[in-house]
Amino acid sequence: MLKGIWNLSDNCLSEVEDRHVVDAISIVDKHLCEVLNAIPAGTDWKAGLNPYDDDGESIHTYYSFLKSFLTGTQLVAFAQKRVDAIKDGRGFHHLMQAVENGEDTAEGMKAKLDAQIEDAKGAGLNFNAVAKLFLHDVGVVQPKAPSRRRRKNANKDGTRSPGTHMIINVAKFLNRCLGMPPNADESFN
């Protein structure tokens, strides 16, 4: 399952819930709004995804991730639809602002948002994509292959030395989120 998330596989163990799609759209639209506001008119939005050289490490990492995430073959159609929605005034934050300003009703906004949810799912935003976005958003990234140096950093009692990376069992965490029984972990890793 975790490999499917890292690779943005089309084969998912679960359907993505609409509320999670809304959260993903909100995150992506916020970033794309920043990008579209920062690039000159007529510039391809993908060019604006590059981090700046003077960005801090965390911002550079986040922008690099979102560039890879949004321009990969699995999600580039989704990203283009979000760019078009933002440019047409149909982005997530535009919809919320319209309700706040009294320009639209909550029911009208919900109908528009429901259509965008289905559009996003049809353009590749599935459980694996949302999980990868959320995992990165909380600081869990795809692990690198263990090195000899990492193994040498473990103490004799198996604990990690200060300054070494903790190993997080993300697959186990995700299985719990899906409501799978504890013994199901081994069959899905």
N, C-alpha and C positions, 0 to 999 in steps of 0.2 A: 504494500500500500504506500509506504513512504517513497519508494522508488517512483511510483506513479505520480506522486505529488511533485517531486523534484523534476521529473521529466514532463510534467503537464500532460499526462496521458489522458486520452479520451475515455478509457475504461475506468470508471469510478465505482467504488463500493457503495456509494450513497448519492442520492440526488441532492443538489445544493438547495438549501432553503431560501425562499425569496428574501427574507430579512438579511441573510448573509450576502446575497447578491446586491441588495441596496447598500450595505456597508462597503462592499468592494467598489461599487459604482461611485460612492461618495469619496473614497480614498483616491481612486483613479481620476475622477473629475477635478478634485482639488489640485492634484499635481498637474494635470493637463491645462487647467486654467492658468496656473502660474507659468507654465511653459509658453502657452499661446500669448500671454501678456508680455512675455520677455523677448519674443522673437519678432523681427521686422515683418510687416505684412507681405504675404506672398512666399514666405519661407516655409519649407516643408516642416511640419510639426516634429518629425522624427529628429531633425537636426537640433531642435531645442531641448532634446532629452539629455544631451551630453552634460555631465557635471562640469563646473568651472574649475580651473586649476587652483583657484584660491579658496575653494570650498573646504570646510573641515572634513576630517576623515569620515565621520558619521554621515554627513550630508552627501559626500562623494559616494560612499557605499550605497546609500539609499537611492540616489539618482541613477547610479550604475545598474542597480537591481531593477528599478522601474523601466529603464531603457531596455534591458534584456527581456524583461517580462512582457512589455507592451509591443515590442517589435519582433518577437519570436513568431514563427509561423502559426502557432496555435492561437495567438491572441491579437495579431495585427488587425484582423477584421473588426474585432471588438473595440480595439483602441481607435480605429478610424471612425467607427460609429459614434464613439464618445466624443471625439474631436468635432464631428459634424453636429452632434447634438449641442455641444457647447457653443459653437459658432452660430447656430440657429436659435440660440436662447432657450434650448430645451435641456440644458445640463441639469444635474441634480440640484446644485445650489441655486440655479435660476428658478427651478420649480418651487423650492422652499421659500425663496425670496418673494415670488409672486403671491403665495398664500399669505405671507407676513404683511405684504403691502396691500392686501385686499384685492389684488388683480385676478385672483383665482380662488376657488373654494377648495376645501380639503378633499372633497369628493372628486372634483375635476383634476386636482393634482394627483390623487391616488390612481385614477384611470390612466393618466399619462405615464405615471411611474410604473404601473403594472405592464403597460405596453413596452416600456424600456427594459423591464426585467426580462420579459420573454425574448426581446430582441438581443439582449446581452447573452442569454443562455444559448440562443440560436447562433450567435457569433463566437462561441467557444468558451464562454465563462462557465465552467463546471465546478464540481466540488474540489477537484485537484487544484485548479487555478486559484480558487478562493482560499483554500487551505495554504497554498504556497505564499500568497499575498499576506495572509494573516500571520503565518509563522514568521515571515521576514519582518513584518511590522512589530512583532514582539521580540525580535532579536535572535530567532532561531534560524540558522542558515544551513544550507546543505553541507554536511560534514566532509572534510577531506579524508583521504585514506590515511590510516594511522601510520606514523613514521616510527622508526626505531628510537628516535630521540624521545618521543612521547611515552613510549613504553618504559624507557629508562627513567622517566620522571616519576614513576609510581614508587611509593615506599614499599618496604618488604611486607607490610600488613595489607597492601592493596589500595591504600588511600593515596590520594594525589598530593604531591608536594605543593606548597604555596606557589602561586604564579602559573600553575598549569591549568589546562582547560578541563572543566567538568564535562563528563559525558552525559548527555540528556537522552533518555529513551523516548524520542518523539513518537515512534510508532505506537508504543504502549499508551502514551497520552492521547493520541488520536483515536485509538481503539476504544478508550474509555469514553471519549466524546461521542462516539457512535453507539455507545451502549453495549458493546460486545463483552461477553463474559471474560474473566481473567485468563482462562486457558486458551482463548482464541488468539492471543497475541502471536504465538509461534506460527500459526498457519498463515498469517497475513504479512509477515515481515520478509 
